């Protein structure tokens, strides 16, 4: 049980990092979409 919760939390943290990067660097998003 704890392992599944931990893995879910890790995935959430990874997504949060991605979202923060997108919010902080909109120019990077445009480059990736090309």
N, C-alpha and C positions, 0 to 999 in steps of 0.2 A: 504493500500500500504506500509506504513512504517513498519507495523508489519511483512509483508512477507519478506521485505528486512532485517529486524533485525534478523528474524529467519534464513535466509540464511547465514547471516554474522556469527551468532552463530555456525551454523554447520561448516562453513569454519574454524572458530577458533578452534573448537574441532578437526577437521581433521589435522590442522596445528600442534596442540599439539601432536597428535599421531605420525605424521611424524617426528617431532623434536625428540620425544622420541626414535623412531626407529633409526634415524640417530645417535643419541648420544649414544645409548646402543644397538649395534648389537647383543651382547650376549643375551639380553632379547628376541630378535626376535627368535633366535634359540630355546630357551626354550619354547616359546609359540607354535612353530610349531610342537613340539614333540607330 
